[in-house]
Amino acid sequence: MSQIVQVKVPDIGDLDEVDVIEMMVNVGDTISVDQSLITVESDKASMEIPSSHAGKVVALNVKVGDKVRKGSVILDVEVSDTASVTTEKPVQAPESKQETSPVAPTAVSTPAPAVAQTGGIVDVVVPDIGDFDAVEVIEVMVAVGDTIKEEQSLITVESDKASMEIPSSHAGKVVALSVKVGDKISKGTLILQVETNAVSTAAPAPVKTEVTPKVEPTVVNDTVVSATPSLDTSTRRASPTAAYALSAAEFRNLPYASPSVRRFARELGVDLTQIKGSGRKNRITADDVRAFVKAALSVAPNNNVNTGNTNVGGGLSVLDWPKIDFSKFGPIETKPLSRIKKISGANLHRNWVMIPHVTNNDEADITELEAFRVKLNKEYEKAGVKFTMLAFLIKAVVQCLKKFPEFNASLDGDNLVLKQFYHIGFAADTPNGLVVPVVHDADKKTVSEIATETAELAKLARDGKLSPAQMQGGCFTISSLGGIGGTHFTPIINAPEVAILGVSRSYQKPVWNGHTFEPRLTIPLSLSYDHRVIDGAAAARFNVYLAQLLSDFRRALI
């Protein structure tokens, strides 16, 4: 026997109405206890709401954009009489001692025992941080010699569930630091020693915990989207090409912003002290950071403004964006941008403005390769393997990257990081926009393995089920319009990569063979490259070599 059970939003702390920003299950899915169902977002944090029951989803009662609160019905699940049922796991609050949500900590405060001090050197240790153990220090916000206050944030730590700031239990002067970025800490770990003269009987301030947002895919041109995983340690550093790099001193005086917003600012190289927050109590939001970047990229370094125009430099003046009531001219419909497109503007603009793009256009004769591909598809039809031109392109690009290693690199200040791995990203069309799954270690895989993997990744992308690991680590991107049309285009480089290959639709072209013209299947290639790293001659050689491999794929075996 089975029964229908309603799964509701549990107690989510001091949050009232929150927006549903992501649905993580569908009708018909079989879910388990504690499996994440939806992602909600407030002005403080994003969090995933887990399931209290296991079973089959028979009805969804919320959708993206809805507002929910404690007790809102998320979905109906069909459970068997023997199915396991969880109840909300009580979490001790600072004062009320009431039960709170089993959701990953959002704004839960966890106090440590009170400590009485009468001055001198005091040890500041990690208080009780709930069920987190051996969390990683991702940011140290004070330095030896700093004068700190009670409840001032000292370090930021991160687990697989959340980022949180650890506040100070005492005020005074920092005389010794005992942790550094990358260390693992737990309850009771010594953070620092502080010299204090004031009498203090206060308990350590509660730890403010904020859930790290999920992966936000980012459009880098009209056909390519990249994604930065929220837990990828590489995203904790400011972009090496960013115009607004943060110093260690600036980090120690950051204004009111959540850890996730601070990390987002570091990704873009934004100085948060220059931003006025629009959130409650002047809290800086992700939208504030995006707006700042857009404004900063539209003005000159000296920020000169004359008569309403913005001087970009070199005598070029950019007018303010026109504000027009289009309804005066006829019927209109207002439709919100998808989340993918909404968050992409700053990254698009940054990459286009800050990277000196040049595009080399060439063509490759794929007559024999296409015939070989069609033959393989017939031979492997029963095996379920479908060979696409993309699989051959990925394999050929790997050979090009080995021959021209500067294309498999990234800029890090004045240094060029040459990668010894070959992870190739490719554009995948989805209902909400284009995302870029990554084929890892493409150099170690056969064409048939690449064909199978790209098909699986593309399906996951369309279903919105790509994991962070499947969208990170790429060192070169292929943006293919082959199934749509076009001749050539200029793809925008996906920083921190230094090149991107655009592929357009193949077509028949008459070619002189020395005796007569014969039709040859030709594919257009558009290679955009960062001119700070790659010169025109190298780009031309890359495209020529790629065309040679595609025209006679036996060369890829050499």
Secondary structure, 3 states (H helix, E strand, C coil): CEEEEEEECCCCCCCCCEEEEEECCCCCCEECCCCEEEEEECCCCEEEEECCECEEEEEECCCCCCEECCCCEEEEEEEECCCCECCCCCCCCCCCCCCCCCCCCCCCCCCCCCCCECCEEEEEECCCCCCCCCEEEEEECCCCCCEECCCCEEEEEECCCEEEEEECCCCEEEEEECCCCCCEECCCCEEEEEEECCCECCCCCCCEEEECCCCEEEECCCCCEEEECCCCHHHHCCCCCCCCCCCHHHHCCCCCECHHHHHHHHHHCCCHHHCCCCCHHHCECHHHHHHHHHHHHCCCCCCCEECCEEEEECCEEECCCCCCCHHHCCCCCCCCCCHHHHCCHHHHHHHHHHCCEEEEEEEEECHHHHHHHHHHHHHCCCCCCCCCHHHHHHHHHHHHHHHCHHHCEEEECCEEEECCCCCEEECEEECCEEECCEECCHHHCCHHHHHHHHHHHHHHHHCCCCCHHHHCCCCEEEEECCCCCCCCCCCCCCCCCCEEEEECCCEEEEEECCCCEEEEEEEEEEEEEECCCCCHHHHHHHHHHHHHHHHCHHHHHC
